[in-house]
């Protein structure tokens, strides 16, 4: 469980990671992210996952296509301290309308982590997003819903390699003048690498005005239609599990389902 959004890290936590001054709540980040000088702090959900991600991100080489905030150890050499973890502050703002740039940065990030083995915490995770991911891929039963059943009936098995991906790219790529895009808030899943791009495109269409006619642009990714179907299943199933599925949500997602189904494999 993450800490309450209204509770900043203590002075001891801030100091342990090298922060300076009183922490200031940053916009976005679900109200959980704080800045103290050059240090950004965030509550840790799963300490094992956080430590694994920090270790991977810390060793990534520099790239002209993307960057990541450098994870910070505490004064004792640990990635997690008192339920918090930290990273360097980097300038930039997210822009969900820059879909092409987000997809390119996400694909480059995933290419950089291709060699990473499947971490054990992915299978062990039981949060709604992890459960929805398994449902979207037919590994466990989905909620009883006509739209989910219709989308699911179009899904086919695909022969594609799997790796750790970023499953929540759209709002988690920041842009600033000059440096490459910054990939943040890594949401790891073990799926075909093109799924991260498909989820970003589905999110953009459903929530940020990305045109339906552009759904067919595949960015050179194989099995694009099938990945879009799985992405839409993942997002709609997540809304069911979180208790957010309503008639309005159904109507919002039907045109997206229609447009994806109309594509050719």
Rosetta silent file (secondary structure, phi, psi, omega in degrees, C-alpha in Angstrom):
SEQUENCE: XXXXXXXXXXXXXXXXXXXXXXXXXXXXXXXXXXXXXXXXXXXXXXXXXXXXXXXXXXXXXXXXXXXXXXXXXXXXXXXXXXXXXXXXXXXXXXXXXXXXXXXXXXXXXXXXXXXXXXXXXXXXXXXXXXXXXXXXXXXXXXXXXXXXXXXXXXXXXXXXXXXXXXXXXXXXXXXXXXXXXXXXXXXXXXXXXXXXXXXXXXXXXXXXXXXXXXXXXXXXXXXXXXXXXXXXXXXXXXXXXXXXXXXXXXXXXXXXXXXXXXXXX
SCORE:     score description
SCORE:     0.000 S_00000001
   1 L     0.000  134.995  175.956    0.000    0.000    0.000 S_00000001
   2 L   -83.094  154.095 -178.215    1.267    3.470   -0.842 S_00000001
   3 L   -68.564  162.140  179.908    1.186    6.155    1.795 S_00000001
   4 L   -60.638  142.325 -175.060   -1.578    8.730    1.997 S_00000001
   5 L   -63.745  -21.311 -175.814   -1.256   11.464   -0.593 S_00000001
   6 L   -87.925   -3.968 -173.950   -1.329   14.213    2.057 S_00000001
   7 L  -101.669  112.979  177.251    1.693   12.930    3.981 S_00000001
   8 L   -77.091  163.327  173.661    5.118   14.247    2.906 S_00000001
   9 L   -65.550  149.107 -178.983    8.312   12.358    3.634 S_00000001
  10 L   -70.768  161.138  175.709    9.817   13.114    7.018 S_00000001
  11 H   -55.590  -34.816  179.851   12.921   15.313    7.351 S_00000001
  12 H   -65.921  -40.551  178.488   14.885   12.158    8.176 S_00000001
  13 H   -67.060  -45.653  179.500   13.800   10.478    4.908 S_00000001
  14 H   -57.091  -47.487 -178.390   14.538   13.606    2.880 S_00000001
  15 H   -64.988  -37.951 -177.318   17.996   13.888    4.418 S_00000001
  16 H   -60.826  -32.611 -179.990   18.753   10.194    3.946 S_00000001
  17 L   -95.868    5.057  176.870   18.379   10.552    0.168 S_00000001
  18 L    88.722   13.840  178.279   20.279   13.835    0.005 S_00000001
  19 L   -75.286  162.211 -178.135   17.296   16.149   -0.266 S_00000001
  20 L  -132.969  132.900  174.574   17.354   19.728    0.961 S_00000001
  21 L    84.259  179.748  179.524   14.603   21.796    2.523 S_00000001
  22 L   -73.086  134.951 -179.396   10.917   21.122    3.100 S_00000001
  23 L   -68.047  142.346  179.969    9.395   18.788    0.492 S_00000001
  24 E  -115.636  130.676  179.944    6.982   20.333   -2.006 S_00000001
  25 E   -68.244  128.614  179.321    4.153   18.299   -3.540 S_00000001
  26 L   -90.308  150.441  175.407    4.574   18.011   -7.307 S_00000001
  27 L   -67.129  154.816 -179.280    1.636   18.079   -9.738 S_00000001
  28 L    73.853 -162.750  177.574    0.541   14.755  -11.188 S_00000001
  29 H    61.978   23.253 -179.338    1.859   11.490   -9.848 S_00000001
  30 H    57.056   27.888  176.974   -1.517   10.846   -8.155 S_00000001
  31 H    69.441   25.613 -175.186   -0.588   13.371   -5.487 S_00000001
  32 L  -117.197   -3.163 -169.244    2.187   11.133   -4.160 S_00000001
  33 E  -109.095  131.280 -174.529    5.359   12.723   -5.491 S_00000001
  34 E  -125.377  148.208  177.358    7.432   15.265   -3.563 S_00000001
  35 E  -119.570  133.963  174.671   10.486   17.362   -4.398 S_00000001
  36 E  -133.215   97.034 -175.254   13.171   18.477   -1.975 S_00000001
  37 L    69.086 -125.185 -179.052   15.900   20.361   -3.797 S_00000001
  38 L   -90.555    7.612 -174.477   17.341   18.158   -6.539 S_00000001
  39 E  -113.023  135.162  173.406   15.657   15.037   -5.120 S_00000001
  40 E  -109.469  131.719 -177.849   12.207   13.637   -5.951 S_00000001
  41 E  -121.437  144.933 -177.916   10.666   11.257   -3.427 S_00000001
  42 E  -146.411  141.206  176.992    7.743    8.886   -3.806 S_00000001
  43 E   -60.371  146.380  179.813    6.149    6.275   -1.528 S_00000001
  44 L   -93.020  128.274  173.666    7.159    2.716   -2.283 S_00000001
  45 L   -80.644  -76.764  177.493    4.412    0.223   -3.103 S_00000001
  46 L  -102.342  115.175 -176.404    6.300   -3.065   -3.458 S_00000001
  47 H   -63.773  -34.913  179.473    9.828   -2.727   -2.087 S_00000001
  48 H   -65.933  -45.529  178.741   11.078   -5.668   -4.163 S_00000001
  49 H   -62.571  -45.356 -178.544    9.708   -4.141   -7.373 S_00000001
  50 H   -61.092  -44.376 -179.871   11.083   -0.706   -6.514 S_00000001
  51 H   -65.206  -39.741  179.167   14.562   -2.037   -5.781 S_00000001
  52 H   -64.265  -48.621 -179.863   14.586   -4.098   -8.986 S_00000001
  53 H   -61.915  -41.683 -179.933   13.475   -1.166  -11.155 S_00000001
  54 H   -61.465  -42.370  179.030   15.971    1.173   -9.512 S_00000001
  55 H   -63.258  -39.811  178.684   18.796   -1.255  -10.175 S_00000001
  56 H   -67.671  -47.564 -177.255   17.826   -1.606  -13.842 S_00000001
  57 H   -65.003  -34.428 -177.216   17.381    2.120  -14.411 S_00000001
  58 H   -65.451  -25.744 -175.895   20.644    2.984  -12.667 S_00000001
  59 L  -101.279    2.610  179.655   22.687    0.955  -15.164 S_00000001
  60 L   -67.424  134.620  176.097   21.017    2.121  -18.376 S_00000001
  61 L   -72.682  159.618  177.583   23.475    3.801  -20.761 S_00000001
  62 L   -66.026  148.009 -178.217   22.768    7.301  -22.009 S_00000001
  63 L  -138.093  149.162  174.944   20.633    7.524  -25.142 S_00000001
  64 L   -83.389   -6.947 -175.069   19.772   10.234  -27.633 S_00000001
  65 L  -101.457  -23.045  178.414   16.230    8.819  -27.861 S_00000001
  66 L  -161.781  165.890  169.767   15.145    8.847  -24.216 S_00000001
  67 E  -141.340  169.819  175.246   16.370    9.392  -20.690 S_00000001
  68 E  -135.691  150.304  173.312   15.241    8.365  -17.215 S_00000001
  69 L   -64.265  135.759 -178.033   15.609   10.095  -13.850 S_00000001
  70 L   -72.202  121.575  176.302   18.612    8.593  -12.064 S_00000001
  71 E   -64.202  147.861 -177.492   17.502    6.520   -9.036 S_00000001
  72 E  -117.593  135.259  171.870   19.148    7.549   -5.769 S_00000001
  73 L   -84.656  156.957  173.416   20.340    5.353   -2.920 S_00000001
  74 L   -79.941 -178.263 -175.123   20.012    6.443    0.670 S_00000001
  75 L   -65.111  -14.439  179.152   23.039    7.122    2.855 S_00000001
  76 L  -102.140    5.465  177.329   23.289    3.409    3.648 S_00000001
  77 L    84.914   22.317  179.845   23.286    2.292    0.017 S_00000001
  78 L  -109.649  148.722  177.987   19.647    1.125   -0.170 S_00000001
  79 L   -78.908  -22.123 -176.449   17.069    1.963   -2.816 S_00000001
  80 L  -125.443  137.249  179.922   14.215    2.010   -0.258 S_00000001
  81 E  -143.035  116.505  175.223   14.122    3.765    3.107 S_00000001
  82 L    57.363   34.468  179.203   11.151    3.856    5.472 S_00000001
  83 L    83.243   13.300  179.517    8.650    3.166    2.692 S_00000001
  84 E  -128.013  153.482  168.625   10.102    5.776    0.307 S_00000001
  85 E  -133.320  167.303 -171.323   12.371    5.770   -2.728 S_00000001
  86 E  -141.627  159.652  177.006   14.050    8.652   -4.526 S_00000001
  87 E  -151.476  164.448  177.779   15.372    9.821   -7.861 S_00000001
  88 E   -69.985  149.035  174.256   17.003   12.908   -9.265 S_00000001
  89 L   -81.652  133.620  175.955   14.748   15.776  -10.314 S_00000001
  90 L  -129.756  144.395 -179.497   14.715   16.461  -14.040 S_00000001
  91 L   -74.043  155.787  175.759   12.830   19.250  -15.841 S_00000001
  92 L   143.300  161.841  177.318    9.966   18.521  -18.190 S_00000001
  93 E  -136.769  146.633  175.951    6.223   18.167  -18.525 S_00000001
  94 E   -74.474  153.480  178.133    4.056   15.413  -19.918 S_00000001
  95 L  -148.830   96.582 -174.431    2.061   16.075  -23.083 S_00000001
  96 L   -67.781   -9.051  177.949   -0.435   13.360  -23.953 S_00000001
  97 L   -84.014  -12.702 -178.319   -1.020   14.870  -27.410 S_00000001
  98 L   -90.514   60.761 -171.301    2.535   14.020  -28.564 S_00000001
  99 H   -61.620  -46.500 -178.209    1.614   10.415  -29.254 S_00000001
 100 H   -59.894  -44.613 -179.676    4.235    9.729  -31.927 S_00000001
 101 H   -65.718  -37.913  178.657    7.045   11.086  -29.746 S_00000001
 102 H   -64.868  -44.882  179.337    5.788    9.118  -26.743 S_00000001
 103 H   -62.136  -44.408 -179.475    5.660    5.877  -28.730 S_00000001
 104 H   -62.301  -44.074  179.085    9.152    6.418  -30.110 S_00000001
 105 H   -64.717  -41.013  179.967   10.600    7.146  -26.670 S_00000001
 106 H   -64.372  -42.023  178.375    8.790    4.163  -25.182 S_00000001
 107 H   -64.746  -38.958  178.225   10.036    1.787  -27.864 S_00000001
 108 H   -66.125  -41.326  176.923   13.599    3.033  -27.388 S_00000001
 109 H   -60.449  -46.062 -178.361   13.326    2.575  -23.619 S_00000001
 110 H   -67.358  -33.126  175.414   12.020   -0.959  -24.046 S_00000001
 111 H   -62.478  -35.631 -178.598   14.781   -1.787  -26.506 S_00000001
 112 H   -70.804  -22.132 -178.406   17.288   -0.753  -23.831 S_00000001
 113 L  -109.439   14.772 -177.303   15.792   -3.186  -21.290 S_00000001
 114 L   -55.925  -35.679 -173.213   15.248   -6.127  -23.669 S_00000001
 115 L   -76.605  -10.278 -175.318   17.915   -8.237  -21.967 S_00000001
 116 L   -70.024  132.319  176.708   16.287   -8.056  -18.529 S_00000001
 117 L   -72.044  165.117 -179.751   14.845  -11.392  -17.328 S_00000001
 118 L   -68.666  120.643  179.519   11.294  -11.696  -16.110 S_00000001
 119 L   -78.185  147.692 -174.487   11.161  -10.493  -12.494 S_00000001
 120 H   -66.935  -26.849 -175.380    9.238  -12.642  -10.028 S_00000001
 121 H   -66.792  -22.432 -179.411    7.100   -9.788   -8.701 S_00000001
 122 H   -63.165  -46.809  179.743    5.144   -9.544  -11.971 S_00000001
 123 H   -68.990  -31.851 -176.503    3.558  -12.953  -11.473 S_00000001
 124 H   -79.575  -19.255 -174.358    3.042  -12.339   -7.760 S_00000001
 125 L   -67.667  139.120 -177.748    1.304   -8.972   -8.167 S_00000001
 126 L  -128.166   17.680  178.151   -2.441   -8.951   -7.464 S_00000001
 127 L   -70.987  165.891 -176.298   -3.420   -5.282   -7.892 S_00000001
 128 H   -57.824  -34.583 -179.203   -6.291   -4.478  -10.295 S_00000001
 129 H   -68.746  -41.537  178.618   -3.931   -3.535  -13.136 S_00000001
 130 H   -66.753  -40.693  178.305   -2.010   -6.801  -12.903 S_00000001
 131 H   -66.000  -40.590  178.743   -5.220   -8.807  -12.744 S_00000001
 132 H   -64.178  -37.057  176.792   -6.647   -6.903  -15.721 S_00000001
 133 H   -59.618  -46.512  179.926   -3.481   -7.631  -17.691 S_00000001
 134 H   -65.438  -37.571  178.043   -3.899  -11.372  -17.119 S_00000001
 135 H   -65.536  -40.443 -178.830   -7.570  -11.180  -18.033 S_00000001
 136 H   -62.763  -26.107 -179.813   -6.785   -9.285  -21.239 S_00000001
 137 L  -102.520   13.198  172.906   -4.511  -12.131  -22.308 S_00000001
 138 L    72.545   19.199 -178.439   -6.983  -14.864  -21.418 S_00000001
 139 L   -84.383  -24.684  173.144   -4.974  -16.232  -18.511 S_00000001
 140 L  -140.834  163.517 -175.936   -7.876  -15.809  -16.075 S_00000001
 141 L   -68.511  142.994  178.554  -11.590  -15.174  -16.561 S_00000001
 142 L   -93.003  164.716  172.786  -12.754  -11.619  -17.305 S_00000001
 143 L   -58.331  153.035  179.813  -15.818   -9.818  -15.911 S_00000001
 144 L   -80.706  104.668 -177.014  -19.107  -10.669  -17.591 S_00000001
 145 L  -152.946  137.893 -174.522  -19.665   -7.778  -19.988 S_00000001
 146 H   -65.286  -38.828 -179.254  -20.905   -7.648  -23.582 S_00000001
 147 H   -69.718  -42.801  176.865  -18.231   -5.234  -24.807 S_00000001
 148 H   -59.384  -41.388  179.835  -15.411   -7.203  -23.201 S_00000001
 149 H   -64.896  -38.564  179.575  -16.805  -10.366  -24.779 S_00000001
 150 H   -66.078  -45.747  178.359  -16.997   -8.724  -28.197 S_00000001
 151 H   -63.324  -45.525 -178.103  -13.418   -7.462  -28.036 S_00000001
 152 H   -61.599  -31.396 -179.592  -12.208  -10.774  -26.677 S_00000001
 153 H   -67.646  -17.615  179.115  -13.846  -12.711  -29.505 S_00000001
 154 L   -91.474   -9.618 -176.086  -11.540  -10.906  -31.950 S_00000001
 155 L   -76.404  140.725  177.427   -8.352  -11.809  -30.078 S_00000001
 156 L  -130.330  155.018  174.168   -6.010  -14.404  -31.529 S_00000001
 157 L   -66.414  143.384  177.660   -2.778  -15.935  -30.276 S_00000001
 158 L  -126.477  146.273  176.961    0.304  -14.222  -31.662 S_00000001
 159 L   -94.843   95.849 -177.591    3.847  -15.484  -32.035 S_00000001
 160 L  -144.693  141.399  176.170    5.867  -12.656  -30.555 S_00000001
 161 L   -65.040  152.728  178.569    8.764  -12.499  -28.095 S_00000001
 162 L  -116.450  154.024  179.330    7.967  -11.181  -24.646 S_00000001
 163 E  -158.791  176.309  171.994    9.976   -8.893  -22.386 S_00000001
 164 E   -71.963  129.468 -179.887    9.538   -6.386  -19.604 S_00000001
 165 E  -121.580  174.720  170.619    7.609   -3.432  -21.025 S_00000001
 166 E  -104.547  112.780 -173.868    6.300   -0.061  -19.832 S_00000001
 167 L   -95.670   15.121 -179.531    2.523   -0.451  -19.690 S_00000001
 168 L  -150.275   59.663 -171.747    1.562    3.163  -18.928 S_00000001
 169 L   -77.120  -36.251 -162.240    3.513    5.395  -21.279 S_00000001
 170 L   -54.384  -48.831 -179.210    1.087    8.092  -22.379 S_00000001
 171 L   -93.620    7.601 -173.258    1.192   10.343  -19.320 S_00000001
 172 L  -122.197   33.652  168.502    4.631    9.222  -18.242 S_00000001
 173 E  -127.096  122.365 -177.011    6.931   10.706  -20.849 S_00000001
 174 E  -104.662  149.164 -177.947    8.094   14.253  -20.127 S_00000001
 175 E  -125.623  142.246  173.022    9.377   16.791  -22.620 S_00000001
 176 L  -146.266  157.456  179.576   11.645   19.814  -22.260 S_00000001
 177 L   -64.678  125.228  175.227   13.513   21.934  -24.790 S_00000001
 178 L   105.665  -72.563 -174.327   16.811   20.317  -25.707 S_00000001
 179 L   -73.981  164.336  177.537   17.210   16.975  -23.922 S_00000001
 180 L   -67.437  162.893  178.363   15.571   13.718  -25.075 S_00000001
 181 L   -56.519  148.295 -178.376   12.172   12.728  -23.660 S_00000001
 182 E  -106.945  119.700  178.505   12.198   11.505  -20.063 S_00000001
 183 E   -90.227  125.020 -176.478   10.466    8.193  -19.327 S_00000001
 184 L  -128.247  173.647  172.816    9.063    8.063  -15.780 S_00000001
 185 L    45.784   55.607 -179.106    6.818    5.945  -13.532 S_00000001
 186 L   -58.359  120.389  175.386    7.735    2.632  -15.136 S_00000001
 187 L  -107.495   98.345 -170.856    4.783    0.203  -14.945 S_00000001
 188 E   -83.040  133.522  171.227    6.359   -3.203  -15.702 S_00000001
 189 E  -136.606  158.373  178.230    4.510   -6.055  -17.420 S_00000001
 190 E  -105.577   94.371 -174.388    5.843   -9.131  -19.237 S_00000001
 191 E  -149.303  174.383  173.809    4.348   -8.869  -22.710 S_00000001
 192 L   -57.164  140.778 -173.420    5.271   -8.303  -26.383 S_00000001
 193 L   -60.356  -28.056  179.804    7.168   -5.007  -26.626 S_00000001
 194 H   -69.981  -13.080 -178.260    4.600   -3.457  -28.982 S_00000001
 195 H   -64.965  -36.085  179.443    1.918   -3.630  -26.288 S_00000001
 196 H   -58.919  -42.663  177.432    3.275   -0.548  -24.527 S_00000001
 197 H   -66.314  -40.727 -179.213    2.778    1.503  -27.687 S_00000001
 198 H   -63.196  -40.998  177.628   -0.685    0.012  -28.245 S_00000001
 199 H   -63.754  -41.845  178.922   -1.796    0.947  -24.726 S_00000001
 200 H   -60.599  -42.983 -179.398   -0.514    4.487  -25.236 S_00000001
 201 H   -67.663  -43.239  177.550   -2.456    4.831  -28.498 S_00000001
 202 H   -61.195  -44.153  177.287   -5.647    3.401  -26.983 S_00000001
 203 H   -60.054  -41.244 -178.748   -5.341    5.787  -24.035 S_00000001
 204 H   -65.048  -39.961  179.445   -4.813    8.709  -26.417 S_00000001
 205 H   -68.949  -44.474 -175.234   -7.905    7.824  -28.455 S_00000001
 206 H   -70.638  -32.824 -167.053  -10.132    7.208  -25.435 S_00000001
 207 H  -126.846  -12.735 -171.369   -9.103   10.215  -23.355 S_00000001
 208 L  -133.482   21.502  170.431   -7.055   12.768  -25.292 S_00000001
 209 L    76.430   12.207  176.419   -8.661   13.296  -28.674 S_00000001
 210 L   -65.454  130.525 -171.673   -6.306   11.186  -30.788 S_00000001
 211 L   -65.185  139.115  176.173   -8.239   10.522  -34.028 S_00000001
 212 H   -57.344  -34.233 -176.412   -9.802    7.115  -34.535 S_00000001
 213 H   -64.951  -17.820 -178.937   -8.529    7.122  -38.110 S_00000001
 214 H   -89.438   -1.051  179.636   -4.952    6.972  -36.813 S_00000001
 215 H   -60.312  -28.447 -178.539   -5.474    3.694  -34.978 S_00000001
 216 H   -76.854   -9.320  177.626   -4.242    1.853  -38.061 S_00000001
 217 L   -74.121  114.922 -167.919   -0.809    3.502  -37.928 S_00000001
 218 L   -98.764   -1.877  177.975    1.299    0.659  -36.598 S_00000001
 219 L    57.339   23.897 -178.515    4.708    2.323  -36.052 S_00000001
 220 L    76.216   14.822 -176.354    6.283   -0.703  -37.719 S_00000001
 221 L   -93.393  127.597  178.212    5.010   -2.984  -34.927 S_00000001
 222 L   -70.033  153.147  176.652    3.934   -6.495  -35.862 S_00000001
 223 L    60.954   35.366 -171.846    0.523   -7.833  -34.803 S_00000001
 224 H   -60.023  -46.290 -178.831   -0.688   -4.248  -34.307 S_00000001
 225 H   -60.982  -42.908  179.781   -4.419   -4.970  -34.461 S_00000001
 226 H   -65.164  -37.057  178.123   -4.107   -7.794  -31.966 S_00000001
 227 H   -69.316  -37.136  174.966   -2.081   -5.635  -29.608 S_00000001
 228 H   -62.680  -41.674  177.884   -4.662   -2.848  -29.830 S_00000001
 229 H   -60.036  -46.039  179.575   -7.387   -5.354  -28.947 S_00000001
 230 H   -65.100  -38.032  178.927   -5.423   -6.543  -25.906 S_00000001
 231 H   -63.203  -44.366  179.478   -4.688   -2.943  -24.911 S_00000001
 232 H   -67.002  -39.668  175.256   -8.354   -1.997  -25.040 S_00000001
 233 H   -60.038  -43.007  179.954   -9.306   -5.131  -23.112 S_00000001
 234 H   -59.879  -48.371 -177.378   -6.705   -4.257  -20.494 S_00000001
 235 H   -69.163  -42.981 -179.046   -7.981   -0.721  -19.989 S_00000001
 236 H   -69.090  -37.713  177.423  -11.696   -1.585  -20.003 S_00000001
 237 H   -65.366  -39.008  177.337  -11.174   -4.542  -17.678 S_00000001
 238 H   -59.425  -43.064  178.152   -9.206   -2.335  -15.291 S_00000001
 239 H   -61.160  -39.087  175.141  -12.147    0.075  -15.129 S_00000001
 240 H   -60.030  -49.940 -175.349  -14.418   -2.861  -14.261 S_00000001
 241 H   -66.194  -30.224  178.560  -12.120   -4.055  -11.478 S_00000001
 242 H   -82.923   -6.554 -179.242  -11.780   -0.561  -10.032 S_00000001
 243 L    80.113   20.955 -177.033  -15.557   -0.131  -10.010 S_00000001
 244 L  -102.007    0.372 -176.187  -15.477    2.736  -12.528 S_00000001
 245 L   -77.928  123.186 -179.056  -17.349    1.049  -15.372 S_00000001
 246 L  -134.499  175.748  175.281  -20.595    2.878  -16.177 S_00000001
 247 H   -60.237  -37.778  177.551  -22.910    3.342  -19.152 S_00000001
 248 H   -62.722  -41.177  177.393  -20.945    6.474  -20.023 S_00000001
 249 H   -64.377  -39.590  177.866  -17.725    4.483  -20.026 S_00000001
 250 H   -59.387  -47.798 -178.870  -19.350    1.859  -22.236 S_00000001
 251 H   -65.831  -33.217  178.741  -20.407    4.503  -24.748 S_00000001
 252 H   -65.294  -38.156 -172.014  -16.953    6.104  -24.701 S_00000001
 253 H   -91.980  -17.982 -179.515  -15.217    2.839  -25.555 S_00000001
 254 H   -59.162  -48.366  179.073  -17.624    1.360  -28.121 S_00000001
 255 H   -60.511  -32.678  178.609  -16.403    3.558  -31.040 S_00000001
 256 H   -68.372  -43.742  177.181  -12.810    2.655  -30.207 S_00000001
 257 H   -61.194  -44.357  179.268  -13.674   -1.038  -30.210 S_00000001
 258 H   -57.540  -45.183 -176.519  -15.522   -0.643  -33.525 S_00000001
 259 H   -67.413  -39.014  179.321  -12.539    1.092  -35.128 S_00000001
 260 H   -69.544  -43.692 -179.939  -10.015   -1.492  -33.934 S_00000001
 261 H   -61.254  -32.807 -178.903  -12.171   -4.433  -34.952 S_00000001
 262 L   -71.778  -15.214  178.070  -12.529   -2.901  -38.426 S_00000001
 263 L   -70.775  163.789  176.386   -8.745   -3.015  -38.919 S_00000001
 264 L  -101.184  141.908  174.254   -7.087   -5.922  -40.674 S_00000001
 265 L   -67.775    0.000    0.000   -4.653   -8.276  -38.945 S_00000001
